[in-house]
C-alpha cells in the first residue's frame, strides 16, 4: 500500500485555513520567521487542534509528515 501524497492545499484544508494559491502564499509571507528556534507546531499562530495535528503528523512520520515539513521549511527560510 502506497501512502497518500498530500500537498500544501490539502494541509491548509485540513487545518481549516484558506487553501487557494494566493492565500497560502500570503500565509507564508505573513508568518515566515528567521532564525527562530520555535518548533512549527509550537508557534502561537495555531489553535490547540491545529497544533496537535501538526505535532502528531511529525511524530507519526506518516502521510502528512512530508507536507508539514515543507510548510515548516517555507516558514523558516
C-alpha positions in Angstrom: 0.0 0.0 0.0 1.5 3.3 -1.0 1.0 6.3 1.2 -1.2 9.2 0.0 0.7 12.2 -1.1 -0.6 15.4 0.3 0.2 18.9 -0.9 0.0 22.3 0.8 -3.6 22.8 -0.4 -4.6 19.6 1.4 -2.7 20.6 4.5 -4.3 24.1 4.6 -7.7 22.4 4.1 -7.0 20.0 7.0 -6.0 22.9 9.2 -9.1 24.9 8.2 -7.2 27.7 6.6 -8.0 29.2 3.2 -6.2 27.0 0.7 -6.1 28.8 -2.6 -2.7 29.6 -4.0 -2.9 33.3 -3.1 -4.0 32.6 0.5 -1.2 30.0 1.0 1.4 32.4 -0.3 0.0 35.2 1.9 0.0 33.0 5.0 3.7 32.0 4.4 4.7 35.7 3.8 3.0 36.8 6.9 4.2 34.0 9.2 7.8 33.5 8.0 10.4 33.6 10.8 14.1 34.0 10.5 16.4 32.2 13.0 13.6 31.4 15.4 14.1 28.1 17.2 10.4 27.6 17.9 9.0 24.4 16.5 6.4 24.7 13.8 3.7 23.0 16.0 4.5 25.3 19.0 4.1 28.6 17.2 1.4 30.8 18.7 -0.5 31.1 15.4 -2.1 27.7 15.7 -5.2 26.7 17.6 -4.8 23.8 20.0 -6.3 21.3 17.5 -4.1 22.6 14.6 -1.0 22.3 16.8 -2.0 18.8 17.9 -2.5 17.8 14.3 0.9 19.2 13.3 2.7 17.5 16.2 1.1 14.1 15.5 1.9 14.4 11.8 5.5 14.9 12.6 5.7 12.4 15.4 4.0 9.6 13.5 6.1 10.3 10.3 3.0 9.3 8.3 1.3 10.6 5.2 1.2 14.2 6.4 4.8 14.5 7.6 6.3 15.4 4.2 4.0 18.3 3.6 4.2 19.5 7.2 7.9 19.6 6.8 7.5 21.5 3.6 5.4 24.1 5.4 8.0 24.3 8.2 10.8 24.9 5.6 8.7 27.6 3.8 8.1 29.4 7.1 11.8 29.2 8.1 13.7 30.3 5.0 
